[in-house]
Structure formats: C-alpha cells, structure tokens
Amino acid sequence: MTQPPLTLRRWKRAEYERLVDLGLFQRDPVELIGGQLVVAEPQASRHATAVGAADDALRAILPPGWIVRAQMPLALDDESSPEPDLAVVPGSRGDYREFHPTSPVLVLEVAESSLEFDRQQKGSLYASAGVQDYWIANLIDRVLEVYRDPGPDSSAPYGWRYRSVETLAPPSVVTPLALPSTQIAVADLLP
C-alpha cells in the first residue's frame, strides 16, 4: 500500500504572531523559519553563558541609539520570525513596542548542537533578509564565524548566501560593520 505524500503547512508571520498572542506556544519555544515552525533547542549551561557573555560584550561597545535584543523575534519577511540569540538594532526598546525589528545590523547565534542549521538554514535566511553582519559563536571549535556580503545563490535554502566567511579565534578582534570605530575581543564572545 502506497502512502500519500505528507502535506506540510506553511505559516505566514501574521498567523504565527496571532498564535503567539493567543498563548499557544508557552510550553514549547518555537520560531518561524521560512514558513515552518522550528522547536528551539534547550540551552545547556555553556550556551547560556556564551549568550550572556556576548550580550555583555556587545552592550559595552554600543553608543546611544543602538540596542541589543537577546532571544527576541525579528520580523524578517512574511514567513519568518526567527529569535536569534542576539540582534543589534537601531533605536530604543520603546521603538519596538508595537512591531518587531525588521532590519538588524548584526545577528549573532551561539551554536553547538545547532551549528549546521545556523550555518545553512539561518545563514541563508539572514542573507536573504539583507542582514549585512551575521556572526556564529561556534562553541565546538571555539571560534567566531563572521559572515558578510549577502548575495543570491539558487543552491542555498532561501536563495541567498554570504559570499564572505571569516573564522576568527582568540586573541583576534572583530569590528561590527555598523560600528567601524569599535572592536570586540573574540575571546569576550567565546567564554
């Protein structure tokens, strides 16, 4: 007996946000990635420590007019509302009272078990949204992967890929594209 193919339902961001407002996802942390609900990985101690350290390092270098959002949604397109570990956006917290940010200048994911997903799926998603600076704090190899220069690539999951990839290890420093006069020690992003 032949099984019919599974039908996957693609969700729109507006539908997803309505379900969030209704409290549907209180027990399972999920994010909307390319129209699909993805259950977030539980955070081990090392992951949580790295998110906190990177949050501290980014906040320390930001001038007024910029904020860091930790594990909060971004409204990237009609089918995606990812919740990166950290995102740097212009403005103040109050600017996002009604709507999530759409144009982060920097997104940072801390990766251990999610490393390949963050490189391939999320990397393509962020590139397609025009995020110019995407960083992965790779806890497996204890390096910072810096992705820049998004461009079209039909072989990528969302049709875009970063054309520049740099891998930095301590004691290197990294300069956010949006803040060219600042530097962050890579070691501060990889406790």
N, C-alpha and C positions, 0 to 999 in steps of 0.2 A: 504494500500500500504506500503510495507516494504522499508525502506530507506537503501541504501547500506552503509556499514561502512565507516567512514571518513578515508581518507588516509593522514597520516602525513608524510611530507618530512623531512628526517634527513639531516642536513647540515654538511659538513666537515669544519674544521677550515680554510683550504686553500680557500674554496669557500667563506666563511664568510669574511675572510680578504680581498679578492678581492672586494667584495661588499662594504666593509668599504672604501677601496681605491677609489672606484668609487663615493663615497659620498652618498650612498643610505640611510644611517641611520642618517643623520644630524639632523632630527627633533625628532626622537624617540630614546632615549638612550636604546640600547639593548645589551645583552651579549649572547654568545653562551654557553649553558649549556647542555651537553650530546646530542649534535646534534640538539637542539631546540633553537629557538630564544626566549629569555625571555625579556620582556619590563621591564626596571628598574623602581622602584618606585620613584616618585618625592620626593625630600628631604625637609622635614619640617625643621624649624629652629633648633629644638633640635637635630635632626640627623646631620645636617651640623656642628653645634657647637661641637658635640661629635667627629665627624671625625677630625675636626681641632685640638681639644684638644689631642686626641690620637696621631695624627701626630706629634704635638709638643713634646709630652712625649717620643715617640719612637726616634725621631731625636736627642733629648737631650742625650740619652744614647748610641747611636751608635758610635763605633770607626770608624776611616777611613777604607775604604774598604767595607762599607755597605751603602745602600741607602733605603729610604722609597719611595715607589711608591703609590701615592694616586689616587684611582679610575682609574687605568690604567690596560690594559689587561695582562693576563698571558696566555702563550701557554702551557696548561696542557697536552693535548692529541690531537688526530686527530679530536675530536668532541667538544672540549671545549676551550673557551677563556673567562673565567669569568673576571669581573672587580671588584675585592674586594675593599672595602673601603680603606684598607691599606695592603701593602705587603712589607715585608723586604726581600731584595735580595742582594747577594754579588756583589761587583764591583762598577762601576761608571755609571752615566747616559749614557755616550758615549758607554758603552759596549752593550747597547740595542738599538742602532741606527737602526740596520737592522732587528732585531728579538726581540720579547717579551721574557721576562724571562720564563724559564721552571721549575725552582726549587726554589721557595721561601722558606725561612727558617721559616717564620712566616706570617700568613694571619690573618687579623682582619676584621671582619664585624661588623658594628654598626647596631643593629636591634631594630625595634619597630614593624611596621606592617609586616615586613618580617621575624620575629623571627622563626616561624616553618619552613619556606623554608630554612633559613640559617642553622638551626639545622639539618634538614633531608637531603634535596637535596644537598645543598652546602657542608655540613659536609661530606656526603658520597663521593661527587666529590673530595674534597680536600684530604680525606683519601685515595681514590683510586690512587691519583697522588703522594702519599707519602709525603704530607706536614706533618711534624712532630709536628708542633705547630700551632693550629687553635684556635683563640680567638673570642668570640662573646661579644661585649659590649651590654648587654641586658638592654635597656633603660626602659623597662616596670618594671622590678624588681630592677633596679639599681644595677646590679651585673655583674661581668665578668665571663663568662663561658670559661673554659680552657679545650680544647680537645687535647689529646695526645695519642700516641701509636696506630697508624692506623693498622687495621688488616682486613682480609677477613671476610665477613658476607653476605651470599647469600640473606638474607632478606632485606638488605639495598638497596636503589635505584640504586647505581652504584657498588654494590657488596662489598663494604668496609665500615667500621665504625670505629670510635675512641673507643678504649676499656677503656680509662681513661678520666673521666669527673670530673672536679673540679669547684665548684662555689665559687667565692671569692667576698666579699663585703668590702667596705671601713671600717676600715683603713688597710686592708691587703695589701701585696705587692706581685708582681708576677715577676718571673725570666724567661726571654726567654731562651729556651733550647740552642739556638745557642750562647748565651752570658751569660754563667753561673755565671760570676762575677758581673752582673748588676741586679738591681732591679728597678721596676717601681711601684709607688703607684697606687693601683687600682682606688683611687679617681681621679687621673690625667687622667684616661681613661673614666671616667663617670662624666662629669661636671654637 
